[in-house]
Amino acid sequence: MDEGFKFAVLASGAGTNLQVLIDRVHGREGIELVAVASDQPGAPALERAQRAGVPARVFEQREFGGRAERDRAMADWLRGVGVQLVVMAGYMRLLSPAFLELFPGAVINVHPALLPAFPGLDAVGQALAYGVKVFGVTVHFVDEGVDSGPVILQRAIELPDARCAAEVLPRLHELEHELLPAAVRLFARGAVRIDPEGGRRVIVEHAAAG
């Protein structure tokens, strides 16, 4: 990390996870947040980036011929500023295969469920409808599927009496705010890799996190 480790965040909404990354990771241990991209021109995440002095751009779908064109433009911008890791933090779009090919093994997402259970939208609602007693958060690699990439970090919490999302989401946000910064630090230190023997197992060298 002599020259620093550069990462970007994709966000569509409020950007609470982005703010945690700004507060706890950006500018520390040689790690720099160098770009924030959004598909929503009014996303509060863009204001958070501006306040932190981080370059931010909007890639609105209607300005491009299709998803692939938009994603290519976004990828070109991120590659142009030397991004080594792309973090999806509340980004509500699927990334195209072409984008993922330009950042092989370097796109991660945080999801409010213990994958592979409850992928996709409204994960907490799905879990409540199923009647689960244990909820959780997953940080995972992004592939071409919907929340189907290999798991990097997970943490669970027992909430046996939860009846609505308002009782669950604040507790999950706490977990997200711990796991996502940890994942970025691990990537910066080269402590995350796919098992070379194959399969979906991800090797995480937790001792490297300090």
N, C-alpha and C positions, 0 to 999 in steps of 0.2 A: 504493500500500500504506500510506497514511497511517493508516488505521484497522486495519491488520493483515490478514493473509490467514489464513482459518480452514479447516482441513481435518480430515477424519475418516478413520479406518481401520476396515475390516471384516476380522476375522480369526477363523478357526475353531480354530486350533491353538496351537503353541508361541509364535508371535508374534516370531520372530527379526527379520523385516523391520520389524515394528512397533518393536522395540527400537532398531534402527538409525535409524529416523525420529525416535524420541524423543531419541536421543543426538546426532544430527547436524543435525536440522532444527528440531525443536520449540523455540520460544523464541529463534530466531535470525532475523535479517533481517526481523523483523516477521511471521514465520510461526508460527502457533500450532496445535497439535494440540488440538482442543477436544472430541473424542468418539471413543470406541472401542466398536464394536458387535460382538457375536458371536452365532452360532446355537448355541454349545455352552457350557452353564453351567460346565463344568469346564476351559475353555480357559485355559492358562497366560498367554495374551495378556491376559486380564482382570487378572491379578495384575501384569503389567508396567505396565498402565495405572494401576492403583491406586498402585503405588510411585511413579509419575511425577506423581501428583496429577491425572490426566486422567479426567474422568467416563466411566464405562463401563456398558453395559447389555447384558443378554442378551435376545435375541428368539428364543425357542425355538419351533420349528414347532408343537408340540402345544398351545401356548397360544393359537393363532390358528386361524381357520376354514380358512385355506389360505395358499399362498405370497403371493398378492396382498395379503391382509389383513396378514400379517406385514410385508411389505415397505413397505406404506403406513404402518404404525405406526413402523417404523424411519426411514422418510423424514421423517415428521412430526417425530420427535425431532431428527433431524439439521438439518432446516430451522429448527427452533426455536432452535438454538444458532448459527445463522448460517453453517453449513458451505458453503464455496464449491467444494470438491473432495472427492470420495470416493475413497479408495484401497483397492482390494481387495488385501490382502496375506495370501495363504493362506486366503482365504474360499472355502469349498468348496460354495457354493450359487450357482445362477444367479439373477440379479436379474430381477424381473418388469419387463415393459414400463412399467408404471405408475411404478415407482421411477425408471427411466431417464428418463422424461419429466419428472420433477421436478428432475432434475439434467442438463439437456441439455449434452452435450459436456464433462461434468465428473465422469465416473466412469472411473477407469483401473485396470488390473490388471497384475501382473507374472507372466510365464509362463516356465517353465524350458525353453524351446525357441526356435528361430528360426522364428517363425510366418511364413507359414502352415503350415509343417511341424509335425507332431505336436501338434495341439491336444488339449484335453481332459485326462483323468486319465492319470497315469503317463507323462508326456511323455518322461522320460529312458528309461524302459523301452521305449517305442516306438522311440526313436532307437537304442538299443543293438540291438534286434531287427532294425532295418533295416541296421545295420552302418555307420552314419555315422562319419566321422572328425572332423567339426566339430560342436560343440555350441554352445549359446548361450542368451541370455536376451532376452526381449522385454517392453517396457512398451508397452501398447496401450490405446486407447479401448475401453470396454465397450459392446457393442451387444446385441441380443437373441439372438445366436448364441453358440456355444461358442468362445471365444477367436478370434472372427472380426472384431473391430473394427480400425480403421486403426492402423497401427504408429506409435508415437511415437519410441521409442529401441530400438536393438538393439546387442548386442555378442556377438561370437563368440569361441570358444577352440578351438584344435586339441587334441584328445585322441585321437590315432590308435590308441593301445594300450589304451584303456579297455575293460574287459570286464564291469563291473558298475556299478550305480548308486552304490555307495559310493566308487568312483573318480571319479565325475563330479559328484555333488551338491555336495561342498564347494567345488569350483571354480566351480560355477554360483552358489552362495550368495554368493561374493565379488563376482561380477558384479551380482547382484541388489542387494547392499548399496551398490553404486556408482550403479547406474542409477535405482533408485527415489527416493532423496533428490534426485538431479539432476532427475528429472522433476517432483517437487513444487516445487522451487525455480523451475524454468522456468515452471510454471503460475502461481506466485505473482507472477512478473514479467510475466505476459501474453505470454510468449515461445513459446507453443504455440497453433496454430490449424489448422483444416482449410483446405486450399487453397480460396479462394473461387471458383476456376475449376471446381471440381467434382472428382469422382473420390474416390479414397481417400488421396490424398497429404496428409501432415501437414507443415506448415511449422514447423520448430523453429529459433528464432533462438539458436543456441548461444552467440553472442557475449554475449548478455544474461546468461549464467550466471556471468560474471565470471571 
